[in-house]
Amino acid sequence: MKRNVRIVPPENFEDLKLTARKKKAAGIPALVSSLQHLKKEIGVWQGIKRLNKMNQKGGFDCAGCAWPDPDGKRSSLGEYCENGVKALAEETTLKRVTPAFFAAHSVEEMSNWTDYKIGKSGRITAPMYLAADRSHYEPISWDKAFEIIAQHLQALSSPNEAVFYTSGRTSNEAAFMYQLLARQLGTNNLPDCSNMCHESSGKGLGETLGIGKGSVTLEDIHQAEVVVVIGQNPGTNHPRMLTALAKCKKNGGKVVSINPIPEPGLECFVNPQSVSDVLTGGTSIADQYLQVRINGDVALLKAAMILMLEAEEKQPGTVFDLPFLEEHCEGYEALIADLKQVDFLDAVAESGVSESEIRQFAALLIQKKKIIICWAMGITQHENGVQNIREIVNILLLKGSIGKVGAGTCPVRGHSNVQGDRTVGIWEAPPELFLSNLDKEFNIQSPRAHGYDVVHAIHAMHQNAVKVFIAMGGNFISATPDSQLTGEAIQNCDLTVQISTKLNRSHLVTGKEALILPCLSRAEEDIQSSGRQFVTVENSMGVVHQSQGSFEPASPHLKSEPAIVTGIAQATFGSSSTVNWSQMIDNYDTIRNHIETVIGGFENYNQRVRQPEGFYLPNCARDRKFNTPSKKAQLTINPIPKRTVKPGHFIMMTIRTHDQYNTTIYGLDDRYRGILNERRVALMNQEDMKTLGLQNKDIIHFISHYKGEQRTAKNFKVIAYDIAKGCIGTYFPETNALVHIDNIAKKSNTPASKFIEVEIIKT
């Protein structure tokens, strides 16, 4: 039967309250907020007991962002931030989603709740099954759940009718087993959250430096002379980064913030663990703020490079690192020729930043030699996202700021193991060396044809080419673009499976049949036949380290992610499998031994990862040994994007609130921006509002335009805000419906959620 479920969040309002925009981040307010979240979910004392183990050596890794922990001594007061506390509170909540809960609420009813209400329901306690002719989930045994999955997988006419999606919170061990399951079945359909976030970073860095990861360490940020933070909001998305930036400032470094919206974390940081910071008002972070127009980044960087070139030609060898360029790089002459034909004033105009501000920025780049550029979704989620990355690399290569202390590339990753998942094989386009090593290790024949990424998977499901969709974590419905189309695509599947800790919208917008398989959280103890287990993760800077939970699971009926993968594999392949799945689940050291054999850089994995600080994976860019075809770093030519919108239309970007991490909504406040108790808002430039005759809190509808097609999202309250003229900021997932499925970054296929042409309809 076709269930009448709501795919997009409901359009009703809460009670919007506005306060002044904050000019400082963290401090006592962050501490108070953290304690309030703990109190609501688990209690302050129990929460603190768990926090004392989070991000500590021998403890468990925060399920939030991938910001690295210090290699050496860690703070005894806590190695976590406000959003880390919120993440822990959510997953250790005392609220429970039991079989009785599902009996009381149909999927149709729950789908009409907000994403906030759905997420706040609590931890799922038992495996649940939604039959094709039912509207309520019912309890099911683990064996029966695995049997249903196996029956569907075995009935496929092609392995490519199955899709295996992964969230970045999955451990190395679970991710490696998950990709092995898919490849033993015979498909590379392994889309993951990287496809929607940093895929442009991987493509751009891979083309230019030969590695799709950043090149810096935490210590490099402390020692940098200049840190440029572009298209990123660390105060909300990676708050512990502010501690590193504060250390950089105290060491004499300069910080430049480039973003369409000013963010308090880059204005001033009050370290709540520092008495002097609290008493004195904190550390001023950004020495310069450049309010770039949405997607004006290449124009800004190119204008700065033109000024750098002018200074270099006046005093050759004083601005550019000519010996480094000669020994390690290709494309220098072509880049210089391109810069000379670019109109400087045109670049200035396209950036949206004044000429005087760009000259001030360029002066820093001219004078300093140790430069780090950090970025996130504001750079990657554009049609020209890959070119944005390549232009960042150009500046660093010209300065020789790759592969030396205090300098390099710093893509700031989201979920805590999203980088590690790719390292161990979660990739729809894996290299031949990985596949051949995998085949040899397990005596299987992996497919060579590339599989579906996220956008391709949505298209395939929409065209009825996918029968089974399995998600290891995440909230696919709320994370993806073109919400209505994506939801309809998912509903075309025969079976959808969600491996999860908590309830989300993807449990309610399902295939004809659906399963929820509840798993352990990071904080919970994982006991297998050989005893207590630990897993490993890779942080944003390539450090692989342990994560071991020690607290009682939310339910005795939970399984670990590796155990769930094993259950699916054994039911599907039976005794004929060449993979000894049970051996891997008995002792996770066996999984790590397999990873060591298949993937370079994991030598002596089990020994080295037992070192308290873990170990660094090899990084060719860090060592100035670039793994490109020519073995040299590539300078590239990237035209200024001329993507325009119709007169009267605006460029909209999706952003997070401070009470949110990716699709998980912890609360309804965006405290730093002064927006409380509401998510259906539109942040607009005051002059733009005046032109349209809009007042604060007026209600509008959006119509997005892309290549002649339209999408609609209704009921948003306008808020006057300090945002670049012609630009609008809105929260996701509420406006994901406006992102057309084909509005993607070239080469990376990442949804262009930061450049959506919208028309405003006044109510």
N, C-alpha and C positions, 0 to 999 in steps of 0.2 A: 504494500500500500504506500501511497505517497503521503508523507507526513507534512502537516502544515506548520513547519517550523520557521522561526525568524532567523534569517542569515545575518543581517546587519543589526547593530545595537539599536534598541528602541529610541525614539526621537523625543521622548519627554524630558523636561527640564527638572533640575533640582532647585535649590535656592541660592542663586549666585550672590556672592559677596566679594567686593573688591577692596583691596588695601593698597598701600603704596608699594611699589616695586622695591625689593630688598637690594641693598648695595654691598652686602657681606654674605658669605656662605659659611655654613657649619656653626661652630661656637655652641653656646648654651642652648639656643633654640633647637639645634639638631639633636642634642642630648635629650632634651625634653620630649621631642617628637619620637625618638627611638624608644624611650621608656614607655610612652603611651601605646605604641604598637605592641610592645612586649606584653604590657598589662592586658590588652584586649584579647590577645591570642593565647598566651601560655602562662602569664604571670611574670612579674619582674624577676623574682628570685630564680625561677626555673629557666627563664630566658638568659639571665646572666651566667648561670652555670654552663649553658651551651655556648654562649659567646666566648667564654674563656678557652674553649677548645677550637674556635673557628680561626682559620688561617695561622694557627700556631704549628710549629714543628711537632709531628706526631698526632696532630688533630685532623680535622676535616676542612676541606676547601669550601669557601663561600660559594653558594650556588648562584651568586650574582655575576659580576663582571670578571674579566680576565686580567685585571691589573695585577702586576707581580707583587709578591711579598719580598721584603728585604732578604738577601742571601744570609746575612749575619744575624745579629741580635734582633729580636722582634719585641715590640712594646708589650710589657706585662699588663698595661692598662687595656690593651685590645688592638688587634690589627684588623679593624673593620670600620665601616662608615655607616652613616644613617641608613642608606639603602640596603646595605648588607644586613643590618639588624632587621629591617622590614622583610627581607627575603627569608631570613631564618624564622622570624615570627610566623610568616605564612606557612612554612613547611613543617613547623613544629606545633602548629595550632592544636588546641584541644577539641576543636569542632570536628565532627565526623559525618561523612556521607556514607551512610550504612544502607544495606538492602531495604530497610524500612523507609529511609529517605526517598529512595527511588520508587518505592511502591506508592508513596504519597504524592509524588510529583511526576507528571508526564514530561516527555521531552518537549512537547509543544508548549506546555506551561513554562518550563525553565528557559526555553529559548526566548521568551518575552521578557526575561529579566535582563538587567544591565550586565555587562561583563564584570563589573565590580561585584554585584550581588552573586553572580555565578561563582566567581573565584573565592568569595568569602564563605562559601558553603562548608568548606573544610576538606580534610583528608579522606580519600576513598579507601574503604576498609576491606573490600572483597572483590574478586572478579565478577563482572556483570555482563549480561548478554541482552541485546535488543533484537528480538526476532523480527522477521520481515513483516509479520502481520500484527505487531504490537506497538503500543505507544509508550510503554513503561519498560525500563530495564528490569531484569530479573537476575537473581544470583545464579552463578554457574560454578562448577568445580574447575580447578586449573586443568586437569586432564581433559575434560570435555571442551574447554576453551581452546586448548592446543589442537584437539582433534578437529574442531570446526575450521580453524585456520589451515590445517594440513589438507583437509578435504577441498577447500577452495583453491589452495595453491596447486594441488595435484590435478585439479580439473581445468587449469588454464590451458588454452590452446597454444600459448607461447609464454615463456617466462617474462617477457616484456609487458605482459598484461598485469604485472605486479609492480607497485611502487613502494620503496622503503625510505621514508622521510626521517630525518634526524634533527633533533635540537642540539644546540651547542653545550648543553649541560651534561651530556652523556660522557661517561668516563672513557679513557683510552681502551680499557679492556672490553667494555660493552660495545663500543663502536667497532672495534676490530672484529669481534664475533658477529656483529650485525651485518657488516659488509661481507664477511665470509658466507653468511647465510644467503645473502642476495646473490653472490657470485656462484655459490654451489648450485643455487636454483637455476642460474643462467642469465642474470640480468645485471646491468650497470645502472639501473634506475635508482640512484641514491641521491636524490635532492636533499639539501639541508639548508639551515638558516643562513649560511654563508652566501648562498645564491641571492639572498635578498638584502645583504648588508655589505660585506667586504669583498665580494667577488671582483668588483672593479679594481680593488687594491691588489688582489692576487694577479690579475691579468696585467695591470700596468707595471707592477714591480717585477713580475716574471719576464716581461718583454725587455725591460731596461736593465735589470740587475741580475736576472737569472734565479731569483727566489721570490716566492709570493708572500714572504713574511717581512716584518720590520727588522732593522739591523741594530737597534740600540738596546742597551741594558738600562736598568733602573739607575745605576751609578752614572751612566752617561748623561742622564737628565740633570742630575745634581751638578755635573761639571760643565754643562753647556754654557757658551757665551750668549747664545740667542736660542730661545724656544718659540717657534711659531705654532700657535694652536688655531687651526683653520677648519671651519665646518664641524666644530665639536663643542659640547657643553659639559666639561668635566665635573662641574659642581653638582649636577644631577646624575649624569650617566656613569661617571667614574670618579667619585669624590676623593678616593685615596690618592688620585693623581695630584690633587692640590698640595698634599704634603711634599711631594717631589718637586713641584714648581716653587713652593716656598723655600725649599733648600737651595734650589737653583738661584733664586733671588738673593738669599743670604750669602751665597758664594760669589755674588757680583754679576750674575747673569741677567739678561733682559728677556721679557716675555711680550709677545705680540699676539693679540686676539683678533681674529678675522671671522666675522659672522654677521648675518643680517639682523640679529637680535643681540643686544648686550646681555650677558649672563653674569650674575653676581659672583659666581665662583671664580671668575677671571678678573674680578675687580678687587675683591679683598677676601682673604681666607683667615678665619679664626680657628686655630687648632684647639679643639676642646680639651686635648690632653696637655696643653701648655698654659700654665697659670699666667705667664707673661703675655701670651697672646690674648687671653680673655681680658686681662686688665688693661692692655694697651690698645685693644681694638683690632688686633690681627696684623697680617702681612699684606701689603698692597701687592697684587700679582701683575696685572698687565701694565706695561709701560706705555703701550699704545693700543688703542682699539680702532679697528677699521671696519666701518659698517658697509660691507660689500653688498651689492644687489644680489639677489638669488641667482646663482650661476654666473656671477661676474668674476669668479676666482681666476680663471685662465687669463682674462684681461688684466687683472691686478698683478698677477705674477709676471706676465709678459712685460707690462709697463716697468716693473721693478728691474727686470733683466735688461731692458733697454738702458736704464740709468746705470746699471752695473757695467754694461759694455762701454758706455761713454767714459766712465771713470777708469776702466781697464785700459782703454786706448790712450788716455792721457798719461798714464803711468803703467806701462806694460808689466805684467807679472805681480802687481801689487794687489789686485782684486781677485783674479782667477788663479786657480792652482794649476799653472801650466805644466809642471812636471807630472802631476797626477793625470791630467787630461791626456798628455802625450803617451804615458805608459799604460793607462788602464781604460781609456775611453775611445769610442768611435762616434762620428757624427758632429764633431765640434765645428768644422768649417761650414757645414750645411746649416747648423743652428745659428751661427753668427750671421750668415747671409740672410737667413729668414728674419732675424731680429732687425736687421738694417732696413728691411723693406716694410716693416710694420709701422704704422702711423702712431706715434706715442700718444697724441691727444685723443685719437680714436680709442686706444686701449684704456686711457683714463676714463673716458665717457662711458664705455661699456662696463667698467667695473662698478660704477656708482660711487667711487671714492674720490675725494678731491685730489688735485695734483700735488698740493703741498703735503698732504698726509702720505701719499705714495712716495714722495721724495724723502720724507723722514724715515719711512720704512726701508727704502732702498739704501739709505745711508748706513743703517745698522748692518745690512747684508754686505755692504761694501767694506765696512770697517772690521767686521768680526770674521773669524775663521772656523769656529766650532759651532755649527748650527744644526739644530734638530727641528724637523717639521712634523707635527702631530696632526692627525685628521681622523674623522669618522664619517658618519652618514651624510653630512652636509656636502661632502666632496664626492662620495661614491655613487649616490642615488640620483644620477643625472644621465641623460642620453649620452653626454660626453664624459662620463665618470672615469673611464680608463684614461682619456686624455688629461683630465685633471691630475691624476696620479703621475702621469709621465711628465707633466710640467713641474710638479713639485720636485721630482727626481732631477730635472734639468738644473734647477737652482742649486741643489745639493752637490751635483757633480761639478758644476762650474767652480764651486768653492772648495772642492776636494773634501766635502763634508760627508763622506761615506767611508766607513771602515776605519775610523779613528776615534779616540776617546772624546766624548762630549759632542758627538755629531752623528747624524744619520736619519733614517726613515723611521717613523713611529706611527703606523696605523693602530689606533686604539680599539682593540677587539671588544666585542660585546660579551656574550655568555662565557662562562669560566673555562670551558674546554672546546670552544668552537674551533680554535686553531689546532688543538690536538686531534679532534675528530678527523680533520682533513689529513693530518700527518699519517694517521693509521689506516686511511683508506676510504673514508666517507667522501666519495667524489664520483660524479657521473662520468668524468673523463680522465680515468687514471692512466699514468704512464705505463709503458710496456714493461719496464723493469719491475715495477711493483707486481703486475699481474703474473709475470713469468715466475717470480720468486714465490708468489702465493700458490701457484699451480704446483710448483716443485715441492713445497712444504706439505701440502695437503693432498697431493695426487688428484687434483681436480682439473677441469678445463674451464677457466674463466672466459666469459665473453669478451671480445675486443671492441665491438661496436659501442660507441658512446651512448650513455643512457639519457634519461630525462633530468634536467634541472627543474627548479620549482615552476618556472613559467611554462616550460615544455610539458611538465606533468599536468598542470591545470588544463592546457589545451588538449592533451591526450584524454584526460578524464571527461572533458566536455564533449569530445568526439566519440565517447563510449569505447575507447581503446584500452582502458584500464578497468580491471575487474576487482582487484584487491589493493587497498591502500593501508599501509601499516606505518604508524608514527611512533618513533622512539622519543617521547617527550614533545614539548612545544604545544602550540595552539595554532595549527595550520590555518584555520578559518579566519582568525583575527589577525594573523601576521601577514597574510598575503594580500596582493592588490585585487582590484575589481571584485569586491566582496560578493555581490550577487551572482556574478558569473562563476566565481570559484565555488560558492556554496552549491550551485546547481550542478557543477562538475562533480563534486564529491558525491552528491546524491545519485549520480549515475552508476557508482560502483556497486558491486554485489556485496562486498564486505569491507568495512573500515574497522581498524584496530587502533586503539590509543593506549600506549604504555605511559602511565601518568601517576603523579602523586595526588593532584588536586583536580577538581572539576573545572572544565572550561567550555567555551562555546563549541569546540570541535567534538565534544562528546554528544552534542545535541543536533548538530547538522551532520548527518551520517549517510552511509550507504544503506542499501536495503536491509542488511543485517549489520550489527555493530557489536564490538567487544570493548570493554574497558579492563585493562590489566594493570592493577595497582602495584607500584614498585616502592622500594625503600628510598628514602631521601638521603642526602649526603651525611646528615648528622646521625643517622641510625646505624646500629650495629648490624653487620652482615656476617652471619655464621653459616659456613658450608661444612661438608663432611670432614675436612682437614682442620677446621677451626675457624677463628675469626680472620676475616679477609680485609685487605685494603685495596683501593683502586688508585690509579694515577691520572693526572691531568697535566696539560701543557698550558702555561700562561701566555700572555700577550708578547712576552719577550723570549719565548723559546725555552723556558725552564720546565723540565718534567719533574714532578714531585708527588709525594704520597697524599692520599686523602683517606682517612679512616674514621668512620662513625663509631660512636661508643654509647649511644643512648637507645633506650628501648623503642622498638618500632611502634608506629601508630596502631598497628593491628597485627595479630599473629598470622594473618592470611596474606601478608605481603611477600613478594619475592624480589630479589635483586634483579637489575636489568640483565646481567649475564645469565642468570638462571632462567629468565623469561625467554631470552634468545635460544638458550639450550632446549627448553621445552618445545618451542616452535620447530626447531631444527630436527630434533629426535622424532617428533610426530610426523614431520614431513618426509624425511629421508629414510627413517627406520634403520634397521641393522645393516643395510647395504652401503651406508655412508662410509666414505674413506676418512672422514673427520671424526676424531674421538672427542665428541662433544662433552661427554660426561667427565672425562679426565680434566678438561679445562675448567669446568664448573666446580669440581672437587677442590681445586687449589688454583687460585688466580696466578700463581707463579708460572703455571704451565702456559697460560695465555701470553704472559710477558715473554716467555722463552720463544714462543712462535713469532711474536712481534720482532724480537731481536733478530731472528733469522731472516725475516721477510724485508725489514725496513732498515736502511742504513742509518747510523747514528745512535742506535740503541744497544751497542755492544755492552756486555755485562749489565744488562738492564736491571735484573733483580738485585744485583749487588749495589750498583750506583744509586738506584732510586731509594734504597734504604739509608742513604746518607741523609741527615736531617734536612738539608737544604735542597736535595735533589741534584739534578745535573742539567747543563746546557746542551741542547742539540746543536749540531754543526750549523753554521750560518755563513754561506760563501760571501755575502755582501759585507759582513762584519770583518771577514778576513781579506777583503779586496781580491777575491778569486771568483770572478763573476761567471756564473754557469749559463751564459748565453752561447749561441752557436759559435761566435768568434772568440769567446772567453774574455770579451771586453764589455764594459758597461756602455749602454747606448744612450746618446743624446738624441732627442727626437723633436720633430716639428709638429706643433699642435696649434691649429688655427683658433683664433678667438671665436667662440660660439656666437652665432648671430640668431639664436632662437628667440623669436619675438611672439607677442600675443596681440590679439586684435585691440584696437583702441577701445577703452572702457572695460577691458578684461584685466585680470590680475594674475600674478604668479603665486601659487599657493604651495607651501611645503608642510609636510606632516612632522610633528615634533612630539616629544614626551612631556608629561607633567613631572613634577618633582615627586609625586606619590605613585610613580609608575616605573617598572623596568620591563622593557619590551612590551609584551602583551599582558603582563601581570600588573593589575591595578591594585595598589595597596590602600589607597584612600582617594578622596575626591578633591584634594587641595594641590594647588601649584604654588606653594608657599613663597618661593623666591620671586615669582612673577606677580604675586599679590592677587591671585585668582583662587578663590576658595569655594568649595562645595559645588563645583560645576565642571563638566568636561565638554559640553557642546558650546564652545566659544570660538570666535574668530578674532585673532589679534591683527589689528589694522593700523596703518599710519594715520595720524589724526587729519592730515591734509587730504588724504584719500577719502576719509569719512565725510569731511566737510563738502567735498566735491559731490558726493552721492547723497548728501542731505541726511546722513546717519548720525544718531546720537548713541552714547554708551548704552548698552543693553538692548538696543533695537534688535529685532529678530529678522534674520535673513535666511534664504535658501541658496545653495550652490548648484550651479550646472557646470560640469567640466566639459572641455572641448578637446578632442584629439582626432585629427584626420577625418573630420566630418561626423564623428560619433559623439554622443553626449552621455554623461552619467549624472545622476542627481543625488544630493544629500540635503535633507531639509532640517530646519529648526536649529539655528545657531545664533547665539547672542554676540553682537559685535562689542569689542573692547578696544578703546584707543590705546595704542601701545607704541613704544619706541622701536619701530621696525622700519627697514628700508622702504622708501616710497615705491608703490606699485606692487608690494609684496604682502602676503598674508600668511600667518602661522595658525595651524589647527592641529588638534591632537589626533593621533591614531589609537585605536582602530576606527574611530567614529567617521573619519573621512577616507578610509581605504577604498570605499566604494567609488570614489572619484578617480582613482588611479587606473587608467585603461590598461588592460592586460598586455597590449602591444607597445605601451609607452615605456621603453626599456633602454638600458645602456647598451651601446654598440659593443660587441665582443663579449661582454660579461653577462648580458641578459638580465641584469639587475633591474627591478622595477624603479622607474624614475620618480620616486615618491617625493622628491624635493623640487620638482618642477612640474606643476599641474596648472594648466591654463583654466581659469575659472571665471564664470560670469556670476554676478551677484543679483539675486532677485529680492527686492524689498517686499516685506509682507504688509 
